Amino acid sequence: MDRDKEIIAVTEPVEIAQVVELADDIWREHYTSIIGEDQVNYMLHKFQSADAIKTQIGEGARYYMLLHNNDPAGYCSFYLKESELFLSKIYVRKNLRGKGLGGMMMRFIQDEAKRNGLHQIGLTVNKNNARSIAAYIKLGFKKIKPLVMDIGNGFVMDDFLMKKSW
């Protein structure tokens, strides 16, 4: 790993607080134009608050934070399932995109899947998130099917299920 880039496990309250801050910045910048401010606010509270992250970790989610020059630059979260690693979240700050950081996290995630004897990564991505869909396809993911999931409060996640196998 490059000396100026590091991926660390998120376990301590201070690290969780850093992930919450990253999520707030990245989600507002990236998703507001896709799903609207109200849904972004709702999803940040429901899925990316400190309490929500602590609960997810308690239920088996693994959170990792990407540091660039010792500063929080991005994060990812995934679950290990029987047949695959399910990638729940992967994000990099806008000003650091295009520097190979997302690819570094994806290699880390795939290595984690392999270390756990898994041969597939699954994820969901918003149908209107064209840049991310293109990036996943470039990384070898294939669209499997559309998914619409009710997340409460009148909101849905209108996604594609994508998978990569090896």
C-alpha positions as CSV (number, residue, x, y, z in Angstrom):
1,M,0.0,0.0,0.0
2,D,1.2,3.5,-0.7
3,R,2.6,5.3,2.4
4,D,0.2,8.2,1.9
5,K,-2.8,5.9,1.5
6,E,-4.1,3.5,4.2
7,I,-7.3,1.6,4.8
8,I,-8.2,1.1,8.5
9,A,-11.0,-0.8,10.2
10,V,-13.6,1.4,11.8
11,T,-14.1,0.3,15.4
12,E,-13.7,3.3,17.7
13,P,-16.2,6.1,18.3
14,V,-13.9,8.7,16.9
15,E,-13.6,6.7,13.6
16,I,-17.3,6.2,13.4
17,A,-17.7,10.0,13.8
18,Q,-15.3,10.5,11.0
19,V,-17.3,8.2,8.8
20,V,-20.5,10.1,9.7
21,E,-18.8,13.3,8.6
22,L,-17.5,11.7,5.3
23,A,-21.0,10.4,4.6
24,D,-22.6,13.7,5.2
25,D,-20.2,15.5,2.8
26,I,-20.2,12.8,0.1
27,W,-23.9,12.0,0.1
28,R,-25.0,15.6,0.0
29,E,-22.6,16.4,-2.9
30,H,-23.3,13.2,-4.9
31,Y,-26.9,12.1,-4.2
32,T,-28.9,15.3,-3.9
33,S,-29.2,15.7,-7.6
34,I,-30.1,12.0,-8.0
35,I,-32.6,11.4,-5.2
36,G,-33.3,14.9,-3.7
37,E,-32.4,16.6,-0.5
38,D,-35.3,15.1,1.6
39,Q,-34.3,11.5,0.8
40,V,-30.6,12.3,1.3
41,N,-31.4,13.7,4.8
42,Y,-33.6,10.7,5.6
43,M,-31.0,8.1,4.4
44,L,-28.1,9.8,6.2
45,H,-30.1,9.7,9.5
46,K,-31.4,6.1,8.9
47,F,-28.2,4.5,7.6
48,Q,-25.2,6.7,8.3
49,S,-25.7,8.2,11.7
50,A,-23.3,7.1,14.5
51,D,-26.1,5.0,16.1
52,A,-27.0,3.4,12.7
53,I,-23.3,2.5,12.0
54,K,-22.8,1.1,15.5
55,T,-25.9,-1.1,15.0
56,Q,-24.7,-2.2,11.5
57,I,-21.3,-3.2,13.0
58,G,-23.1,-5.1,15.7
59,E,-25.0,-7.0,13.1
60,G,-21.9,-8.0,11.2
61,A,-21.1,-5.1,8.9
62,R,-17.5,-4.3,8.4
63,Y,-16.6,-0.6,8.0
64,Y,-13.3,0.6,6.7
65,M,-12.0,4.1,6.3
66,L,-9.6,5.2,3.6
67,L,-7.0,7.7,4.8
68,H,-5.0,9.9,2.3
69,N,-2.1,11.7,3.9
70,N,-3.6,10.7,7.3
71,D,-6.9,12.5,6.5
72,P,-10.3,10.7,6.0
73,A,-10.8,10.4,2.3
74,G,-13.5,7.8,1.9
75,Y,-15.0,4.7,3.4
76,C,-16.6,1.4,2.6
77,S,-18.9,-1.1,4.3
78,F,-19.7,-4.7,3.5
79,Y,-21.2,-7.9,4.9
80,L,-19.9,-11.4,4.4
81,K,-22.6,-13.7,3.4
82,E,-22.6,-17.5,2.6
83,S,-22.0,-17.1,-1.1
84,E,-20.8,-13.6,-1.5
85,L,-19.4,-10.4,-0.1
86,F,-22.2,-7.8,-0.2
87,L,-20.7,-4.3,-0.7
88,S,-23.1,-1.9,1.0
89,K,-21.1,1.3,0.7
90,I,-18.1,2.6,-1.1
91,Y,-17.4,6.3,-1.3
92,V,-14.5,8.7,-1.9
93,R,-14.4,12.5,-1.4
94,K,-15.1,14.4,-4.6
95,N,-11.7,16.3,-4.6
96,L,-9.9,12.9,-4.3
97,R,-11.7,11.0,-7.1
98,G,-9.6,10.0,-10.1
99,K,-6.5,9.3,-8.0
100,G,-7.0,5.6,-7.8
101,L,-8.4,5.6,-4.3
102,G,-11.7,3.9,-5.3
103,G,-9.8,1.2,-7.2
104,M,-7.6,0.7,-4.1
105,M,-10.6,0.2,-2.0
106,M,-12.2,-2.2,-4.5
107,R,-9.0,-4.3,-4.6
108,F,-9.1,-4.4,-0.8
109,I,-12.7,-5.5,-0.8
110,Q,-12.1,-8.2,-3.4
111,D,-9.1,-9.4,-1.4
112,E,-11.3,-9.6,1.7
113,A,-13.8,-11.7,-0.3
114,K,-11.0,-14.1,-1.4
115,R,-9.6,-14.3,2.1
116,N,-13.0,-15.5,3.3
117,G,-13.3,-18.1,0.5
118,L,-15.9,-16.1,-1.4
119,H,-16.0,-15.8,-5.2
120,Q,-18.5,-13.0,-5.8
121,I,-19.2,-9.5,-4.8
122,G,-22.8,-8.1,-5.0
123,L,-23.9,-4.5,-4.6
124,T,-26.8,-2.2,-5.4
125,V,-26.5,1.1,-7.2
126,N,-29.1,3.7,-7.9
127,K,-30.4,3.4,-11.5
128,N,-29.7,7.0,-12.2
129,N,-26.2,6.9,-10.9
130,A,-24.7,6.6,-14.3
131,R,-21.1,7.4,-13.4
132,S,-21.0,4.7,-10.7
133,I,-22.7,2.2,-12.9
134,A,-20.1,2.8,-15.6
135,A,-17.3,2.5,-13.1
136,Y,-18.7,-0.8,-11.7
137,I,-19.0,-2.2,-15.3
138,K,-15.4,-1.2,-16.0
139,L,-14.4,-3.2,-12.9
140,G,-16.1,-6.3,-14.2
141,F,-19.6,-6.0,-12.5
142,K,-22.7,-7.0,-14.5
143,K,-26.2,-5.8,-14.0
144,I,-28.3,-8.7,-12.7
145,K,-31.8,-7.1,-12.2
146,P,-33.6,-4.0,-11.1
147,L,-34.6,-3.7,-7.5
148,V,-37.1,-1.3,-5.8
149,M,-36.8,-1.4,-2.0
150,D,-39.1,0.5,0.4
151,I,-36.9,2.2,3.0
152,G,-39.7,3.9,4.9
153,N,-41.0,7.4,5.2
154,G,-42.4,7.2,1.6
155,F,-39.0,6.7,0.1
156,V,-37.7,3.9,-2.1
157,M,-34.3,2.8,-3.3
158,D,-34.6,2.3,-7.1
159,D,-31.5,0.3,-7.8
160,F,-29.8,-2.2,-10.0
161,L,-28.3,-5.3,-8.4
162,M,-24.9,-5.9,-9.8
163,K,-22.4,-8.7,-9.3
164,K,-18.8,-9.6,-10.0
165,S,-17.6,-13.2,-9.9
166,W,-14.2,-14.9,-10.4
